[in-house]
């Protein structure tokens, strides 16, 4: 898989509209962070925020703002001939909008892809290929999880849990505990953990760790803070434990990760 063009967190005004009758010549992934519209077979549909669409090569691309502002992430990408079964193999629909519940994690992955795409580093193309595959697989899981798991979660509780997950991936330093989050959801610890994993596929503890690691990766790539200071900023009281956990999740020590970027 090859990323041709990529954009993270792009904002536009209420009159924003794209209309490419013959597509863009690439596959196009859009993550809608605000309400939007898309035209499917000439039918203009309103799409909720936290939805995504993947356009096939040659498919018309007509989409735009459906509110006061428009915000999205996007990737134009191409596949080798032997990769074109990827979408069918992973049950990823093309040319239709899919509501995913929350796209916080996926947007963070796109931000990471932007960093990777902008640098010239060893094994860059291989890294981009793997990260794009991971993003697409996570989108498949998000869509499937939302369609299957949400049927057993009432709207009010679903809203609370998605807000908590969004907070996990945006609050730094990460000092919240599972007990704190369960209390915010007004659920017992065990029921909160069970419902959270059923809804999102990851346990709340896994998401907290992923949030810390992603924040650490950003700090390592964009600042000159000492590793010990980064560990503290990410909610770790022990920098040795931070370094061990970082390597378990990324395959690299913090220092080596910093050198790569």
C-alpha positions as CSV (number, residue, x, y, z in Angstrom):
1,X,0.0,0.0,0.0
2,X,1.3,3.5,-0.9
3,X,0.1,6.8,0.5
4,X,0.1,9.4,-2.2
5,X,-1.3,12.4,-0.3
6,X,-2.4,12.7,3.3
7,X,-4.0,15.4,5.5
8,X,-4.7,15.6,9.2
9,X,-7.4,17.7,10.9
10,X,-8.2,20.0,8.0
11,X,-10.9,22.6,8.6
12,X,-13.1,24.4,6.1
13,X,-16.1,26.7,6.2
14,X,-19.8,25.9,5.7
15,X,-19.6,26.2,1.9
16,X,-16.9,23.5,1.5
17,X,-17.7,21.0,-1.2
18,X,-15.7,18.5,-3.3
19,X,-17.2,17.1,-6.5
20,X,-14.9,14.8,-8.6
21,X,-17.1,13.0,-11.2
22,X,-14.4,10.4,-12.0
23,X,-12.8,10.2,-8.6
24,X,-9.2,11.3,-7.8
25,X,-7.3,8.4,-9.4
26,X,-6.7,6.9,-6.0
27,X,-8.5,5.2,-3.2
28,X,-9.7,7.9,-0.8
29,X,-10.3,7.5,2.9
30,X,-12.2,10.3,4.7
31,X,-12.7,10.6,8.4
32,X,-15.5,13.0,9.1
33,X,-15.0,14.9,12.4
34,X,-18.0,17.1,11.9
35,X,-21.4,16.5,10.2
36,X,-21.0,16.2,6.4
37,X,-22.9,15.2,3.3
38,X,-22.0,12.6,0.7
39,X,-23.7,11.8,-2.5
40,X,-24.2,8.1,-3.2
41,X,-25.6,7.3,-6.7
42,X,-26.9,10.8,-6.9
43,X,-28.6,10.7,-3.5
44,X,-27.3,13.3,-1.1
45,X,-27.1,11.9,2.4
46,X,-26.2,13.6,5.7
47,X,-23.4,11.8,7.6
48,X,-22.8,12.1,11.3
49,X,-19.5,13.1,12.8
50,X,-17.3,10.0,13.7
51,X,-18.1,8.4,10.3
52,X,-15.8,7.4,7.5
53,X,-16.0,6.5,3.9
54,X,-13.5,4.8,1.5
55,X,-13.9,5.6,-2.2
56,X,-12.9,3.1,-4.8
57,X,-10.7,4.1,-7.7
58,X,-12.9,5.8,-10.3
59,X,-15.9,6.2,-8.1
60,X,-17.5,9.7,-8.0
61,X,-16.4,11.7,-5.0
62,X,-19.0,14.2,-3.9
63,X,-18.9,15.4,-0.3
64,X,-18.8,18.5,1.8
65,X,-19.9,20.4,4.8
66,X,-23.3,19.9,6.4
67,X,-22.9,22.5,9.2
68,X,-21.2,25.7,10.1
69,X,-17.8,24.1,9.8
70,X,-16.2,21.0,8.2
71,X,-13.3,19.1,9.6
72,X,-11.7,15.8,8.4
73,X,-8.7,13.7,7.9
74,X,-8.0,12.2,4.5
75,X,-5.6,9.8,2.7
76,X,-5.3,9.2,-1.0
77,X,-3.6,5.9,-1.5
78,X,-3.0,3.1,-4.0
79,X,-2.7,-0.6,-3.9
80,X,-0.7,-3.2,-5.8
81,X,-2.8,-5.7,-7.9
82,X,-2.3,-8.5,-5.3
83,X,-3.6,-6.2,-2.5
84,X,-7.0,-5.3,-4.0
85,X,-8.8,-8.1,-2.2
86,X,-7.8,-6.5,1.2
87,X,-11.2,-4.7,1.6
88,X,-13.3,-7.8,0.9
89,X,-11.1,-10.0,3.1
90,X,-11.5,-7.5,6.0
91,X,-15.2,-6.7,5.4
92,X,-14.5,-3.1,4.6
93,X,-17.2,-1.5,2.5
94,X,-16.4,0.8,-0.3
95,X,-18.3,3.9,-1.5
96,X,-20.7,4.0,1.5
97,X,-20.4,6.0,4.7
98,X,-20.0,4.0,7.9
99,X,-20.6,5.3,11.4
100,X,-17.8,4.2,13.7
101,X,-18.9,5.6,17.1
102,X,-15.5,7.2,17.8
103,X,-12.6,8.0,15.5
104,X,-10.3,9.4,18.1
105,X,-7.8,6.5,17.9
106,X,-8.0,6.3,14.1
107,X,-7.4,10.1,13.8
108,X,-4.3,9.7,16.0
109,X,-3.0,7.0,13.7
110,X,-3.4,9.4,10.7
111,X,-1.5,12.0,12.6
112,X,1.3,9.5,13.0
113,X,1.1,8.6,9.3
114,X,1.5,12.3,8.5
115,X,4.7,12.5,10.6
116,X,6.0,9.3,8.9
117,X,5.1,10.5,5.5
118,X,6.9,13.9,5.9
119,X,10.2,12.4,7.0
120,X,12.9,10.6,4.9
121,X,13.9,7.6,7.0
122,X,15.1,4.1,6.6
123,X,12.2,1.6,5.8
124,X,9.8,4.6,5.4
125,X,7.7,2.9,2.7
126,X,7.5,-0.4,4.8
127,X,6.5,1.6,7.9
128,X,3.8,3.5,6.0
129,X,2.4,0.3,4.5
130,X,2.1,-1.4,7.9
131,X,0.6,1.6,9.6
132,X,-2.0,2.1,6.8
133,X,-3.0,-1.6,7.0
134,X,-3.4,-1.2,10.8
135,X,-5.6,1.8,10.4
136,X,-7.8,0.1,7.8
137,X,-8.2,-3.0,10.0
138,X,-9.1,-0.8,13.0
139,X,-11.7,1.0,11.0
140,X,-13.2,-2.4,10.0
141,X,-13.3,-3.4,13.7
142,X,-14.8,-0.1,14.7
143,X,-17.6,-0.4,12.2
144,X,-18.3,-4.1,13.0
145,X,-18.1,-3.4,16.8
146,X,-20.5,-0.5,16.5
147,X,-23.0,-2.5,14.5
148,X,-22.9,-5.6,16.7
149,X,-22.1,-4.4,20.2
150,X,-24.1,-1.2,20.3
151,X,-27.4,-3.1,20.0
152,X,-27.0,-4.1,23.6
153,X,-26.0,-0.6,24.9
154,X,-28.6,2.1,25.4
155,X,-28.0,5.5,23.7
156,X,-27.3,7.4,27.0
157,X,-24.7,4.9,28.2
158,X,-23.2,4.6,24.7
159,X,-22.8,8.4,24.7
160,X,-21.1,8.4,28.1
161,X,-18.7,5.6,27.2
162,X,-17.7,7.2,23.9
163,X,-17.1,10.5,25.7
164,X,-14.9,8.6,28.3
165,X,-13.0,6.9,25.5
166,X,-12.4,10.3,23.8
167,X,-11.2,11.7,27.0
168,X,-8.7,8.8,27.5
169,X,-7.2,9.6,24.1
170,X,-7.0,13.4,24.6
171,X,-6.3,14.0,28.3
172,X,-2.6,14.5,29.2
173,X,-1.0,13.7,31.6
174,X,-3.0,10.5,31.9
175,X,-3.5,10.1,35.6
176,X,-7.1,8.7,35.5
177,X,-7.6,5.2,37.0
178,X,-10.2,2.6,36.0
179,X,-12.1,3.3,39.2
180,X,-12.2,7.1,38.3
181,X,-13.6,6.3,34.9
182,X,-16.2,3.8,36.2
183,X,-17.3,6.4,38.7
184,X,-17.8,8.9,35.9
185,X,-19.8,6.3,33.9
186,X,-21.9,5.7,37.1
187,X,-21.2,2.0,36.7
188,X,-19.5,-0.6,38.9
189,X,-15.9,-1.3,38.0
190,X,-16.5,-4.8,36.7
191,X,-19.6,-3.8,34.7
192,X,-17.8,-0.8,33.3
193,X,-14.9,-2.8,32.2
194,X,-17.1,-5.5,30.6
195,X,-19.3,-3.0,28.7
196,X,-16.3,-0.9,27.6
197,X,-14.5,-3.9,26.0
198,X,-17.7,-5.2,24.5
199,X,-18.4,-1.9,22.8
200,X,-14.9,-0.9,21.7
201,X,-12.9,-4.2,21.4
202,X,-10.1,-3.0,23.7
203,X,-10.2,-3.0,27.4
204,X,-10.1,0.3,29.2
205,X,-6.6,-0.5,30.5
206,X,-5.4,-1.2,27.0
207,X,-6.7,2.1,25.8
208,X,-5.1,4.0,28.6
209,X,-1.8,2.4,27.8
210,X,-2.2,3.1,24.1
211,X,-3.0,6.8,24.8
212,X,0.1,7.1,27.0
213,X,2.3,5.5,24.3
214,X,0.9,7.6,21.5
215,X,1.5,10.8,23.6
216,X,5.0,9.6,24.4
217,X,5.7,9.0,20.7
218,X,4.6,12.5,19.9
219,X,6.8,14.0,22.6
220,X,9.8,12.0,21.5
221,X,9.4,13.0,17.9
222,X,8.7,16.7,18.5
223,X,10.5,17.8,21.7
224,X,13.9,17.4,23.3
225,X,12.5,16.5,26.8
226,X,14.5,13.9,28.6
227,X,13.0,10.4,28.6
228,X,12.5,10.5,32.3
229,X,10.5,13.8,31.9
230,X,8.4,12.3,29.1
231,X,7.6,9.3,31.3
232,X,6.3,11.6,34.0
233,X,4.3,13.7,31.5
234,X,2.6,10.5,30.3
235,X,1.5,9.4,33.8
236,X,4.3,7.0,34.7
237,X,5.9,7.3,38.1
238,X,8.7,4.9,37.1
239,X,10.7,5.7,34.0
240,X,12.1,2.2,33.8
241,X,8.6,0.7,33.6
242,X,7.7,3.3,31.0
243,X,10.7,2.3,28.8
244,X,9.8,-1.4,29.2
245,X,6.2,-0.8,28.3
246,X,7.1,1.5,25.4
247,X,9.3,-1.1,23.8
248,X,6.7,-3.8,24.3
249,X,4.2,-1.7,22.3
250,X,6.5,-0.2,19.6
251,X,9.4,-2.6,19.4
252,X,11.8,0.2,20.0
253,X,13.3,1.9,23.1
254,X,12.2,5.5,23.6
255,X,15.8,6.7,22.7
256,X,15.9,4.6,19.5
257,X,12.4,5.8,18.5
258,X,13.5,9.4,18.9
259,X,16.6,8.7,16.6
260,X,14.3,7.2,14.0
261,X,12.2,10.4,13.9
